[in-house]
Amino acid sequence: MAGNAHASTRLRVLTDTEVHCRYEVSPDRTSNVRHSVPGAIELVPVREADGWAVTRPHVEFSGCIVAAERTAEEQGGPVSRDR
């Protein structure tokens, strides 16, 4: 493949979990870079992901943890490629 072409793979999502975390500026105050607060993480299982996380008090949305598996046609069949 040339350029930025990538092989595509079909996946079936098994679980989707939102990650929410509290951040604060480092106590040394040498910079204004925020870091996650240890132990201040909330994991929220979701049934569907629509691109918008529900706001939760005292934490910010950080991303998602997704467990997935290749679909049956991907496991034994040819891999389609975007062109």
VOLOVEX-876963 format. One line per field, with one value per atom (N, C-alpha, C): residue in three letters; residue number from 1; x, y, z. Coordinates in nm, 2 decimals. Example, Ala and Ser with C-alpha at 12.3 -4.5 7.8 and 13.67 -1.06 7.14 Angstrom:
<recs>
aa <- c(ALA/ALA/ALA/SER/SER/SER)
i <- c(1/1/1/2/2/2)
east <- c(1.32/1.23/1.32/1.28/1.37/1.29)
north <- c(-0.57/-0.45/-0.33/-0.22/-0.11/0.00)
up <- c(0.78/0.78/0.78/0.71/0.71/0.79)
</recs>
This chain:
<recs>
aa <- c(MET/MET/MET/ALA/ALA/ALA/GLY/GLY/GLY/ASN/ASN/ASN/ALA/ALA/ALA/HIS/HIS/HIS/ALA/ALA/ALA/SER/SER/SER/THR/THR/THR/ARG/ARG/ARG/LEU/LEU/LEU/ARG/ARG/ARG/VAL/VAL/VAL/LEU/LEU/LEU/THR/THR/THR/ASP/ASP/ASP/THR/THR/THR/GLU/GLU/GLU/VAL/VAL/VAL/HIS/HIS/HIS/CYS/CYS/CYS/ARG/ARG/ARG/TYR/TYR/TYR/GLU/GLU/GLU/VAL/VAL/VAL/SER/SER/SER/PRO/PRO/PRO/ASP/ASP/ASP/ARG/ARG/ARG/THR/THR/THR/SER/SER/SER/ASN/ASN/ASN/VAL/VAL/VAL/ARG/ARG/ARG/HIS/HIS/HIS/SER/SER/SER/VAL/VAL/VAL/PRO/PRO/PRO/GLY/GLY/GLY/ALA/ALA/ALA/ILE/ILE/ILE/GLU/GLU/GLU/LEU/LEU/LEU/VAL/VAL/VAL/PRO/PRO/PRO/VAL/VAL/VAL/ARG/ARG/ARG/GLU/GLU/GLU/ALA/ALA/ALA/ASP/ASP/ASP/GLY/GLY/GLY/TRP/TRP/TRP/ALA/ALA/ALA/VAL/VAL/VAL/THR/THR/THR/ARG/ARG/ARG/PRO/PRO/PRO/HIS/HIS/HIS/VAL/VAL/VAL/GLU/GLU/GLU/PHE/PHE/PHE/SER/SER/SER/GLY/GLY/GLY/CYS/CYS/CYS/ILE/ILE/ILE/VAL/VAL/VAL/ALA/ALA/ALA/ALA/ALA/ALA/GLU/GLU/GLU/ARG/ARG/ARG/THR/THR/THR/ALA/ALA/ALA/GLU/GLU/GLU/GLU/GLU/GLU/GLN/GLN/GLN/GLY/GLY/GLY/GLY/GLY/GLY/PRO/PRO/PRO/VAL/VAL/VAL/SER/SER/SER/ARG/ARG/ARG/ASP/ASP/ASP/ARG/ARG/ARG)
i <- c(1/1/1/2/2/2/3/3/3/4/4/4/5/5/5/6/6/6/7/7/7/8/8/8/9/9/9/10/10/10/11/11/11/12/12/12/13/13/13/14/14/14/15/15/15/16/16/16/17/17/17/18/18/18/19/19/19/20/20/20/21/21/21/22/22/22/23/23/23/24/24/24/25/25/25/26/26/26/27/27/27/28/28/28/29/29/29/30/30/30/31/31/31/32/32/32/33/33/33/34/34/34/35/35/35/36/36/36/37/37/37/38/38/38/39/39/39/40/40/40/41/41/41/42/42/42/43/43/43/44/44/44/45/45/45/46/46/46/47/47/47/48/48/48/49/49/49/50/50/50/51/51/51/52/52/52/53/53/53/54/54/54/55/55/55/56/56/56/57/57/57/58/58/58/59/59/59/60/60/60/61/61/61/62/62/62/63/63/63/64/64/64/65/65/65/66/66/66/67/67/67/68/68/68/69/69/69/70/70/70/71/71/71/72/72/72/73/73/73/74/74/74/75/75/75/76/76/76/77/77/77/78/78/78/79/79/79/80/80/80/81/81/81/82/82/82/83/83/83)
east <- c(0.08/0.00/0.09/0.04/0.12/0.05/0.13/0.08/0.02/-0.10/-0.16/-0.27/-0.27/-0.37/-0.35/-0.46/-0.46/-0.56/-0.53/-0.62/-0.73/-0.86/-0.97/-1.00/-1.05/-1.09/-1.23/-1.32/-1.45/-1.45/-1.50/-1.50/-1.64/-1.66/-1.79/-1.75/-1.81/-1.78/-1.85/-1.77/-1.83/-1.86/-1.78/-1.81/-1.75/-1.81/-1.77/-1.78/-1.67/-1.66/-1.60/-1.68/-1.63/-1.53/-1.42/-1.33/-1.34/-1.37/-1.38/-1.27/-1.21/-1.10/-1.10/-1.04/-1.02/-0.88/-0.85/-0.72/-0.69/-0.56/-0.52/-0.38/-0.34/-0.21/-0.11/0.01/0.11/0.13/0.14/0.16/0.29/0.39/0.52/0.50/0.39/0.36/0.47/0.55/0.65/0.60/0.48/0.42/0.27/0.19/0.05/-0.01/0.07/0.03/-0.06/-0.17/-0.26/-0.23/-0.24/-0.22/-0.34/-0.36/-0.47/-0.44/-0.55/-0.54/-0.55/-0.45/-0.46/-0.58/-0.65/-0.77/-0.90/-0.89/-1.00/-1.05/-1.07/-1.11/-1.25/-1.34/-1.47/-1.48/-1.51/-1.54/-1.69/-1.74/-1.89/-1.92/-1.98/-2.02/-2.13/-2.13/-2.23/-2.28/-2.41/-2.47/-2.45/-2.45/-2.42/-2.34/-2.25/-2.17/-2.22/-2.26/-2.31/-2.21/-2.10/-2.00/-2.01/-2.10/-2.12/-2.13/-2.04/-2.04/-2.13/-2.21/-2.28/-2.19/-2.21/-2.12/-2.14/-2.03/-2.03/-1.97/-2.02/-1.97/-1.82/-1.74/-1.60/-1.50/-1.54/-1.45/-1.47/-1.37/-1.39/-1.38/-1.45/-1.44/-1.30/-1.24/-1.10/-1.09/-1.19/-1.18/-1.27/-1.25/-1.32/-1.23/-1.27/-1.20/-1.30/-1.26/-1.35/-1.29/-1.37/-1.33/-1.40/-1.32/-1.39/-1.32/-1.39/-1.33/-1.36/-1.28/-1.30/-1.43/-1.50/-1.62/-1.58/-1.68/-1.65/-1.60/-1.65/-1.60/-1.46/-1.41/-1.28/-1.18/-1.23/-1.14/-1.09/-1.18/-1.15/-1.15/-1.20/-1.21/-1.11/-1.12/-1.03/-1.05/-0.94/-0.95/-0.98/-1.08/-1.11/-1.02/-0.98/-0.89/-0.96/-0.94/-0.99/-0.89/-0.94/-0.85/-0.87)
north <- c(-0.12/0.00/0.12/0.23/0.35/0.46/0.56/0.68/0.64/0.70/0.68/0.58/0.49/0.38/0.28/0.24/0.14/0.03/-0.09/-0.20/-0.18/-0.20/-0.19/-0.32/-0.32/-0.44/-0.42/-0.52/-0.51/-0.57/-0.49/-0.53/-0.53/-0.61/-0.61/-0.56/-0.46/-0.40/-0.49/-0.53/-0.62/-0.53/-0.44/-0.35/-0.21/-0.11/0.03/0.09/0.15/0.21/0.35/0.45/0.58/0.60/0.68/0.71/0.85/0.88/1.02/1.04/1.15/1.17/1.31/1.33/1.46/1.50/1.62/1.67/1.79/1.81/1.93/1.97/2.09/2.14/2.08/2.04/1.98/2.06/2.00/2.07/2.16/2.12/2.20/2.33/2.36/2.48/2.54/2.45/2.50/2.51/2.46/2.47/2.47/2.50/2.50/2.37/2.27/2.14/2.07/2.02/1.95/1.80/1.73/1.58/1.52/1.39/1.32/1.30/1.30/1.28/1.13/1.06/0.92/0.89/0.79/0.74/0.82/0.92/1.01/0.97/0.85/0.80/0.73/0.76/0.69/0.62/0.49/0.41/0.39/0.43/0.42/0.34/0.22/0.13/0.20/0.20/0.25/0.15/0.16/0.06/0.11/0.24/0.29/0.41/0.43/0.55/0.64/0.76/0.85/0.97/0.96/1.07/1.18/1.16/1.26/1.19/1.22/1.16/1.25/1.19/1.27/1.33/1.46/1.53/1.47/1.45/1.40/1.50/1.51/1.61/1.58/1.68/1.68/1.60/1.55/1.48/1.52/1.50/1.53/1.41/1.41/1.29/1.29/1.17/1.15/1.06/0.97/0.88/0.76/0.66/0.53/0.41/0.31/0.18/0.09/0.03/-0.05/-0.19/-0.29/-0.43/-0.47/-0.53/-0.57/-0.69/-0.75/-0.87/-0.86/-0.93/-0.93/-1.00/-0.96/-1.03/-1.16/-1.25/-1.38/-1.37/-1.28/-1.27/-1.22/-1.15/-1.10/-1.21/-1.29/-1.39/-1.50/-1.53/-1.63/-1.59/-1.47/-1.42/-1.32/-1.27/-1.17/-1.03/-0.96/-0.82/-0.72/-0.64/-0.54/-0.42/-0.35/-0.24/-0.11/0.00/0.13/0.17/0.23/0.28/0.43)
up <- c(0.00/0.00/0.00/-0.07/-0.08/0.00/0.04/0.11/0.24/0.27/0.40/0.40/0.30/0.29/0.41/0.46/0.57/0.54/0.59/0.57/0.67/0.63/0.72/0.78/0.90/0.97/1.03/1.01/1.08/1.22/1.31/1.45/1.51/1.60/1.68/1.82/1.86/2.00/2.10/2.20/2.31/2.43/2.47/2.58/2.54/2.60/2.58/2.72/2.77/2.90/2.89/2.94/2.94/3.06/3.04/3.15/3.18/3.31/3.36/3.47/3.47/3.56/3.61/3.73/3.79/3.76/3.72/3.69/3.79/3.81/3.89/3.85/3.87/3.85/3.95/3.90/3.99/4.12/4.23/4.36/4.36/4.28/4.28/4.22/4.14/4.08/3.99/3.93/3.84/3.70/3.68/3.55/3.57/3.46/3.47/3.40/3.38/3.32/3.42/3.37/3.46/3.45/3.56/3.57/3.63/3.59/3.66/3.80/3.88/4.03/4.05/4.11/4.14/4.22/4.18/4.26/4.22/4.14/4.10/3.96/3.94/3.80/3.82/3.73/3.73/3.59/3.60/3.48/3.47/3.35/3.34/3.21/3.24/3.12/3.05/2.91/2.83/2.73/2.70/2.61/2.46/2.44/2.31/2.32/2.22/2.22/2.10/2.14/2.03/2.01/2.07/2.06/2.17/2.26/2.36/2.50/2.59/2.72/2.81/2.90/3.00/3.10/3.12/3.22/3.36/3.43/3.56/3.66/3.78/3.87/3.91/3.92/3.97/3.89/3.77/3.68/3.54/3.45/3.31/3.23/3.12/3.02/2.97/2.97/2.92/2.80/2.78/2.66/2.69/2.61/2.62/2.62/2.69/2.68/2.61/2.49/2.41/2.40/2.43/2.40/2.27/2.18/2.05/2.00/1.91/1.84/1.69/1.61/1.47/1.44/1.34/1.30/1.23/1.22/1.16/1.02/0.94/0.80/0.80/0.90/0.90/0.95/1.04/1.09/0.99/0.90/0.80/0.66/0.63/0.50/0.46/0.34/0.30/0.37/0.38/0.44/0.33/0.35/0.25/0.27/0.17/0.18/0.12/0.20/0.14/0.04/-0.06/-0.17/-0.19)
</recs>
